[in-house]
Amino acid sequence: MVEDEEKIRLALVDFLEFHSFTVIEALDGLEAERAVAGGQFDLILLDLMLPKISGEHLCSKWRHEGLQTPIIMLTAKGQEHEKVGGLNLGADDYVTKPFSLEELLARINAVLRRTDPARAVGQTFEFADLNVDVPALKVRREGKEIDISKREAAIIQYFAANPNRVIDREELYKEVWNDTMTDLGTRTVDMHIAKLRSKIELDAANPQIITTVRGAGYKYDR
Amino acid sequence: MNSNMYQRLSILSVIILAAVCGLVWLGHHSIRIWAQGMEGTRIGEFAEVADQVRQDVKRKLDEFMTQEQNRPYTDYQYYYVPDDAVTSQQQMAVLRSPLSGKLEHGLAYGHFQIQPDSKVTTPVINIEKRQAETALERNEELHAKALANTLNIENNLFPALSGVAPDAPNLAIGREAIQPQKEETITSAKAKLTRQEPVQSTLGKDAIARSDRTQKSYPIESFQNLDQEAQIIKQSRALVTSNIARNPEASRRQVVPPQSQEQMEHLPPALSEGLSREEMASLSPTRHNEAIDDNLREVQTRQRPAIGVDVEQQINGSMVDQSQSQSSAGRRGQSASPQPQAAQEQYRTDLYDTQQSTAGQDQSDMVEIRVDPFEPIVAPGKDAEQSIFGGQVFMLRGVQIEDVQFQQGFMLNEEKLLEEIEKSAQSFVREDMSFELARTQNEHSTYTAILDFGFGHLLLNLIETNPGGMTRRIDELRTWFFSIITVVLLAVTLALAGLWYNARAQIKLAQKKDDFISAVSHELRTPLTSIRMYSEMLEKNWVKSKDKAAEYYRNMRQESERLSRLIENVLDFSRIQRGRKKYSFSVGDLNQCVADVVAMMRPHAEQNNFSIQTELGQIEQSAFDRDAVTQIVVNLLDNAIKYARSAEDRAIIVRTRGDGRFVWIEVEDRGPGIPHRQRKKIFEQFYRAGAEATRETAGTGLGLALVKKFAEAHNGFVEIISAKPTGAIFRVALAVRA
């Protein structure tokens, strides 16, 4: 959370901690830059008018460097062109001061949902005729339990979060393995899908849950 | 918007500069064209002068030639019988020729007549009778000149006419001139000219080739009279006969051929030496001529003696040149008529008859006289090289009376002609021009006009006497033009610079206002955001502990105070801007006022870890605006808290003191201080230290501007001095008023 106004920063920290977020504070652009470089964050709350390095500059720099962490801009600049400019710099949302804390919380959750499939579907969810329990790494069909690996749980989670849409191997590999696609990656994806099908499909030779779209990828129809 | 404005301004500047450049080019080009035009005009002036000279010379020559052309053929005779002598039925009077007495008449020199027998007579002297002239009448000089002229004609003109050596005069020339094909005569005369003057024509061509830009031929055709018809005059036979009879040579030849030895003595020596009278006679007559002779003989046998007597009587009566006339008439009378009285009677009758018969269209009594136009003949003289025409120019005309042919003419007075041309040129040359008449082109001449007389030419060299004059005028004009252009360019540049400066200032101000609005918006939103957040957390009970709740309430109060300060500043500024700020001065305790503000600001300062000390001195009782002084101290303290945040010693000292004239309020901090170049700027409205995007400190840029305005409202001022070891001291002076 990057904010130079002391009173606002104090309020935000108290509010976020109250709602079970772990908050790292940064008082200016420089501190923010150092913090982001040194740690993993699920979300950045960024004020724009900051001492030392401006919020806009930081945002465009991070996006340029390929940082995927969602960013919500919190600023007094409330004009349309300022909002558009901020979003175009790579922000995921834009909240103008003064704002309601309830709204801010909703927006934070929305952004996290969009970018984190686990958050979108939750830890236990329905997947076709299956019940998935991610923390237990188990899938249940009519009381019958099937053990799955952590990777397979992630694959199911991603398909559950993106139903009715063709997902190509590259996307899947990037989102689940967090790696860029290679020839090896294609084989890895295919191998994992085949193994997963043998576990969850009734007839692995004729899959019904995760179907193959020839020449495009895989698809989960809800 | 700003870049748009700059773009427009740039385009405008480029257009204006391009226009000025275009103007420079256009002006320069115009001057060049104008200069060329001036040169052209000057050359045109030269040509015009040349043409004016040509026209003037032509006019003079035309006048002269017309006068000569209209000269009755009788003028060429020593004596003549005037027209009215016959018509008025009076006694026949014989007059001396108007050409007598001198050789020069205008451009003509030495009028002469060539008789059919090639004898040359002149109206100036009676060559035959010269020895009989009285000493009184004899003008030796004139006489000698006339004789020389006669000799010159015989020696130079005759051969030119015949194209043979002077010792073989060809009397057939007379015939030639009688030919009706005038053109041929001229052609042949010209052919002779060309033959005789090869040097001159080559010279002329050379001159033309050398500089044809400034050389032009100006033909003066006065001497050529190509379109002039021969004059045909009808006169009574009696008059004509008497006039021809006045011509001693003609009459003598007709009356007494062959010539006696005694008469031969009076012939010009050259002629008498070269030829005997018989030889001359044998050369000249043709069958045609013999017919003339017969006619004349007839006339003379009938009338001549009578005229002779008449003339004698007339002269005795009072007329010209008594002794000469007497002797000549006497001799003629003696030799031609033994009975003058009878002849006279007869002549009178004849005259009467003529008079009568003229009315009755009696052809036999009317004689047709044909006078041909003059034609130029160039004959080499002894000074041929010096002459402009390469020789002497004779003007000759044929006079034919029935079958008798005379040649009459004169020599063109070259000196006089030159004088006349010079006079013309003198009257026409313009400013900074001089002229020179020459046979060759002058190297320095700007314009050379060839005055072409047909048979020869003369160069009129027109010279520019002030050749640098035009260049100087053009240079002057150019200097003027470029001075003006420089001034214009300077003015345009200044105007553009002013425009740019003004536009920049406007843009800067607009930018500042934008920043101000943005800053005010930020400054308003920030405490509002805090207040809203704290109130929401309290409302929703998102509070971990009671201490937190207390802290939230405190923060909300502080933020609302901050909001009030801001709103107060903005409103004050707005009032001052609109001139609606009202001050209420009242005498009070200024120290107390300052102490109250310090007490009010202390929590805010302490929140930011600042301590405020006060050193309030003894000051005079003075009237002041309480709100303004409060705002001054608040803003100075706020400013110190904002900008001295980085200081290790976060101490602020507030002092007051008085010196009789002013009450001083000082706020001293231990911050980084204010650099000299910013000391003026920080009191400008909307000015804030640091860049907008990376705002180190909050604020609207109004605080110090308001401090300055409030100080000025108290007839005071603000100044900044450096504190030691670091920091700044803001000193506000308020004028003491009772």
HADDOCK unambig.tbl for C-alpha pairs under 7 A between the chains (distance, minus, plus):
assign (segid A and resid 7 and name CA) (segid B and resid 530 and name CA) 6.09 0.50 0.50
assign (segid A and resid 7 and name CA) (segid B and resid 555 and name CA) 6.92 0.50 0.50
assign (segid A and resid 8 and name CA) (segid B and resid 530 and name CA) 5.13 0.50 0.50
assign (segid A and resid 11 and name CA) (segid B and resid 533 and name CA) 6.53 0.50 0.50
assign (segid A and resid 11 and name CA) (segid B and resid 534 and name CA) 6.43 0.50 0.50
assign (segid A and resid 15 and name CA) (segid B and resid 542 and name CA) 6.92 0.50 0.50
assign (segid A and resid 18 and name CA) (segid B and resid 542 and name CA) 6.66 0.50 0.50
assign (segid A and resid 49 and name CA) (segid B and resid 693 and name CA) 5.78 0.50 0.50
assign (segid A and resid 49 and name CA) (segid B and resid 694 and name CA) 5.91 0.50 0.50
assign (segid A and resid 49 and name CA) (segid B and resid 695 and name CA) 6.16 0.50 0.50
assign (segid A and resid 50 and name CA) (segid B and resid 694 and name CA) 5.14 0.50 0.50
assign (segid A and resid 50 and name CA) (segid B and resid 695 and name CA) 5.88 0.50 0.50
assign (segid A and resid 51 and name CA) (segid B and resid 694 and name CA) 4.55 0.50 0.50
assign (segid A and resid 51 and name CA) (segid B and resid 695 and name CA) 5.01 0.50 0.50
assign (segid A and resid 51 and name CA) (segid B and resid 696 and name CA) 4.57 0.50 0.50
assign (segid A and resid 52 and name CA) (segid B and resid 694 and name CA) 5.50 0.50 0.50
assign (segid A and resid 53 and name CA) (segid B and resid 694 and name CA) 5.85 0.50 0.50
assign (segid A and resid 54 and name CA) (segid B and resid 693 and name CA) 5.81 0.50 0.50
assign (segid A and resid 54 and name CA) (segid B and resid 694 and name CA) 5.13 0.50 0.50
assign (segid A and resid 76 and name CA) (segid B and resid 522 and name CA) 5.35 0.50 0.50
assign (segid A and resid 76 and name CA) (segid B and resid 525 and name CA) 6.08 0.50 0.50
assign (segid A and resid 97 and name CA) (segid B and resid 525 and name CA) 6.06 0.50 0.50
assign (segid A and resid 97 and name CA) (segid B and resid 529 and name CA) 5.77 0.50 0.50
assign (segid A and resid 98 and name CA) (segid B and resid 525 and name CA) 6.02 0.50 0.50
assign (segid A and resid 98 and name CA) (segid B and resid 528 and name CA) 6.25 0.50 0.50
assign (segid A and resid 98 and name CA) (segid B and resid 529 and name CA) 4.14 0.50 0.50
assign (segid A and resid 99 and name CA) (segid B and resid 529 and name CA) 6.63 0.50 0.50
assign (segid A and resid 100 and name CA) (segid B and resid 533 and name CA) 6.97 0.50 0.50
assign (segid A and resid 101 and name CA) (segid B and resid 533 and name CA) 6.44 0.50 0.50
